[in-house]
Amino acid sequence: MTDPLDNLSRFPLLDAIFGRRARRFGLGMEIPSGPLAFRSRHDPLPLSDLETSVLLAAGTGVSGWGFGVPFGPDRPDQHAHYTLRFTGRTAPTAGGFGTPAMLFTDDSGTYITNTRDITPERMREYQHIEDDIERIIATIRAQTRKLSDTRLDLPAAPPHMLEPNLWMANTPGSSLFMPIADASEQLLALMAMAISNGNVIMDDAAARMAGDLNPFIRSGLLNFDKRVPLSVLQQMAYEANVSECAFMAHNMVLTLQAMGLGGLYFNGMNRWSILGAFAGTGIKGFGFRFQHDDRWTLPNPVGLEGVYQGLCPPWYDDMHAAVGAFVARKFAQGGAYDAGTPGPWRDTARVKDSVTPYDDHFIACLSTVAQYVFDTYGKFPGAFTTIVLPGFVQAVHLDLEFYDKHYREGAYLESHCDHVSQWHRHE
């Protein structure tokens, strides 16, 4: 009998793509009424540690060196300065910014996996199937932190969960994965790109510049004939974060097909509840910190203290300090462009050494805009949440009897038929 990881590595990509379906009904579940009413005869079967690690590796695994953005017209004789991280992961990120991490929960507790700043060991981590899958999984396990000993305390009731999901979401035996991203870091990276190319950032909602940018226009850093709306930059940041989280999720969903697990990518659960906005009512969630403001209908999640924090207050005194931390992530010792750190090029030191760090004038301009946004709207970004959580992947062991009773032949794949014998043969 072949090894399940070997089988996984040989599963055809097109079979995963065209065989993908939202297969919701797992062992231990029940649909109480209606034409598809069914009660599973089996107890819930949680995912094994190996199964969980494989899915995490598909969603947020380190795949080798990322290539970043190689060229920018603002510095034609240097490597572009836009990238924040050269850690290549299994899902793409805009500009090499690389902000996402992964929350997840199962019967054993709540966790976060954060591979954002791993230093890759090879150009491509995934090279020799027999050796490297297990090494990639080991990396995932090393970067996973347990947050609590119990499953996420998300009530199966509105407003915490939409009605169509009440019967199946976060049920015993399921594993629920939640990709998150940091919009504050994403927006700062986009603003730095815009400013470096001479763009004046305009608060189009208020019909004015985003701060006193006249000194930077007079110096020639900015060109008033080149104006970009703040609303567009904020929308770009949010869209990029949402896309990145969706890429992570879709990788996982395709891997479900190859592994023979059920599950789906969905939304319809309250991200504020999940992160911890209702902690005062006894629903702790993941314990993220929230800020409140009379101007907002909902509080703003800014991060999990000491674990995953946005580049904004309250973690920094103001946005000037947050910008300083952002600049350090690029140019300080150990930063993305530190010539003493490794990278993907044949002469990494020469490539990185070509990048001139931001000078004080540039940093002052970026800080002015960022502080304006925070002062004007009370948060950063000013238009939406700092921590982005757009959707969820749930993985379950399918109850094939449900599909055999209610669906035509072909409702599941051969991998689903073989799953238990392949992945649980020693249990």
Secondary structure, 3 states (H helix, E strand, C coil): CCCHHHHHHHCCHHHHHHCCCCECCECCCEECCCCCCEECCCCCCCCCHHHHHHHHHHHHCEEEECCCCCCCCCCCCCCCCCCCCCEEECCCCHHHCCCCEEEEEECCEEEEECCCCCCCCCCECCCCHHHHHHHHHHHHHHCEEEEECCCCCCCCCCCCECHHHCCCCCCCCCEEEEEEEEHHHHHHHHHHHHHHCCEEEEECCCCEECCCCHHHHHCCCCEEEEEEEHHHHHHHHHHHHHHHHHHHHHHHHHHHHHHCCEEEEECCECHHHHHCCCHHHCCCCCCCEEECCCCCCCCEEEEECCCEECCCCCCCCCHHHHHHHHHHHHHCCCCCCCCCCCCCCCCHHHHHHCCCCCCHHHHHHHHHHHHHHHHHHCCCCCCCCCEECCCEEEEECECHHHHHHHCCCCCCCHHHHHHHHHHCCCC
